[in-house]
Amino acid sequence: MSKRKAPQESLNEGITDFLTELANYERNVNRAVHKYNAYRKAASAIARYPSKIQSGAEAKKLDGVGAKIAEKIDEFLSTGKLRKLEKIRQDDTSASINFLTRVTGIGPAAARKFVEEGIKTLEDLRRNEHKLTHHQRIGLKYFEDFEKRIPREEMLQMQEIVLREVKKLDPDYIATVCGSFRRGRCSRG
């Protein structure tokens, strides 16, 4: 269920958001895994940075941020946007592929195939459900649910139930809820 976008709770949210969007574009549309990894690594390093990034040069000092990404950060900080991202957002094919990959079970290759067949939206998928695998049908059916964030209070209740059931199986088992919940986020998803 890693298809959902996790919120960035950092001082550099705008930067990490555009880097994540570029990463997803490179993976889903261009199939450039090395660029995807580079953008994700840079976004992760910047998200952990304890201060607000003031320049590309400052960001470049972080492990995982190279010269090209630093240039993009400078452009974003000076204009509030990124030309490359604006161009990507205007391309219907790219936008459709990126959107379809948010459906659990639909990866970049399947999304590209669907777009080539004219299937670009959830409504299109629903009209062509016969073309979906079992897993993709489940992803489509529960798309809205998978996109929702789960409040921490609800996660605490789920944790209590799961841990109680694990103890019933074997008192020696140890279970831990991980991810954003473990990191103390106010919601999960």
C-alpha positions in Angstrom: 0.0 0.0 0.0 2.9 2.3 -0.7 0.8 4.0 -3.4 -0.4 6.7 -1.1 1.4 10.0 -0.8 2.8 10.4 2.8 2.6 14.0 4.0 5.8 15.8 4.6 6.0 17.3 8.0 9.1 19.3 7.5 10.2 22.9 7.1 11.0 22.2 3.5 7.7 20.7 2.5 7.5 22.5 -0.9 10.9 21.2 -1.9 10.3 17.6 -0.8 6.9 17.7 -2.5 8.3 18.7 -5.9 11.2 16.2 -5.6 8.7 13.4 -4.8 6.6 14.4 -7.8 9.6 14.4 -10.1 10.6 11.0 -8.7 7.2 9.5 -9.4 7.3 11.0 -12.9 10.7 9.4 -13.6 9.6 6.0 -12.3 6.1 5.9 -13.8 6.5 7.7 -17.1 10.2 7.6 -18.1 11.0 4.4 -16.3 14.3 6.0 -15.2 14.8 4.2 -11.9 18.2 5.9 -11.3 16.6 9.3 -11.4 13.7 8.1 -9.3 16.2 6.9 -6.7 18.1 10.2 -6.8 15.0 12.4 -6.3 13.7 10.2 -3.5 17.1 10.2 -1.7 17.4 14.0 -2.0 13.8 14.4 -0.8 14.5 12.2 2.2 17.7 14.0 3.1 15.9 17.4 2.8 12.9 16.2 4.9 15.2 15.3 7.7 17.1 18.6 7.6 16.4 20.5 10.8 16.4 24.0 9.2 14.6 25.7 6.3 16.7 25.4 3.1 17.6 28.8 1.8 19.5 27.9 -1.4 20.5 25.1 -3.6 24.1 25.4 -2.4 22.9 24.8 1.2 21.0 21.7 0.0 23.9 20.5 -2.0 25.9 20.0 1.2 23.5 17.2 2.1 24.2 13.6 1.2 22.1 12.8 -1.9 21.7 16.3 -3.3 23.8 16.9 -6.4 24.3 19.9 -8.6 21.3 19.3 -10.9 18.9 18.9 -8.0 20.5 22.0 -6.3 19.7 24.0 -9.5 16.1 22.9 -9.3 15.9 23.9 -5.7 17.3 27.4 -6.5 14.7 27.7 -9.3 11.9 26.7 -6.9 13.0 29.0 -4.1 13.3 32.0 -6.4 10.0 31.4 -8.5 7.9 29.2 -6.3 7.6 26.7 -9.1 9.6 24.5 -11.5 9.5 24.8 -15.3 10.1 21.0 -15.7 7.2 20.2 -13.4 4.9 22.7 -15.0 5.6 21.0 -18.4 5.0 17.6 -16.9 1.7 18.6 -15.4 0.5 19.9 -18.7 1.2 16.6 -20.4 -2.0 14.5 -20.3 -0.2 11.2 -20.8 2.2 11.8 -17.9 -0.6 13.0 -15.6 -2.8 10.0 -16.5 0.0 7.5 -16.0 1.0 9.0 -12.7 -2.7 9.0 -11.5 -3.4 5.4 -12.6 -0.4 4.1 -10.6 -2.1 5.4 -7.4 -4.5 2.5 -7.9 -3.2 -0.5 -5.9 -2.2 -3.2 -8.4 -1.5 -0.8 -11.3 2.2 -0.3 -11.9 3.8 1.9 -14.5 3.7 -0.6 -17.4 0.0 -1.4 -16.9 -0.8 2.3 -16.5 1.0 3.1 -19.7 -0.9 0.3 -21.5 -4.3 1.6 -20.2 -3.5 5.2 -21.3 -2.6 3.9 -24.8 -6.0 2.2 -24.8 -7.7 5.5 -23.8 -8.2 4.6 -20.2 -7.1 7.6 -18.2 -9.5 8.1 -15.2 -11.2 6.1 -12.4 -14.4 6.3 -14.4 -12.6 4.8 -17.5 -11.2 2.0 -15.3 -14.7 1.3 -13.9 -16.1 1.1 -17.5 -13.3 -1.3 -18.5 -13.2 -3.4 -15.3 -13.1 -6.5 -17.4 -9.5 -5.6 -18.4 -8.3 -5.5 -14.8 -6.7 -8.2 -12.8 -8.3 -9.4 -9.6 -5.8 -7.3 -7.6 -6.4 -4.2 -9.7 -10.2 -4.6 -9.2 -9.7 -4.6 -5.5 -7.4 -1.5 -5.8 -10.1 0.2 -7.8 -13.0 -0.8 -5.5 -11.2 0.6 -2.4 -9.3 3.4 -4.1 -11.0 6.2 -2.0 -10.5 4.2 1.2 -6.8 3.6 0.5 -6.3 7.3 -0.2 -7.7 8.3 3.2 -5.4 9.0 6.2 -6.1 7.1 9.4 -6.1 9.3 12.6 -3.6 8.3 15.3 -6.4 7.6 17.8 -7.8 5.0 15.4 -4.4 3.5 14.9 -4.0 3.3 18.7 -7.2 1.2 18.9 -6.0 -1.0 16.1 -2.6 -1.5 17.7 -4.3 -2.6 21.0 -6.5 -5.2 19.1 -3.6 -6.6 17.0 -1.2 -6.8 20.0 -3.8 -8.6 22.1 -4.4 -11.1 19.3 -0.6 -11.6 18.8 -0.3 -12.4 22.6 -3.1 -14.9 22.3 -1.1 -16.7 19.5 2.1 -16.9 21.5 3.0 -14.8 24.6 6.6 -14.8 23.4 5.8 -13.0 20.1 6.7 -9.3 19.9 4.8 -7.1 17.5 5.4 -3.4 16.7 3.3 -1.0 14.6 5.8 0.7 12.3 6.0 3.5 9.7 4.5 6.9 10.3 2.7 5.7 13.4 6.0 4.7 15.0 7.5 8.0 14.0 4.8 9.8 16.0 2.8 11.3 13.1 -0.7 12.4 13.8 -2.2 10.3 11.0 -1.1 7.4 8.9 -1.6 6.5 5.3 
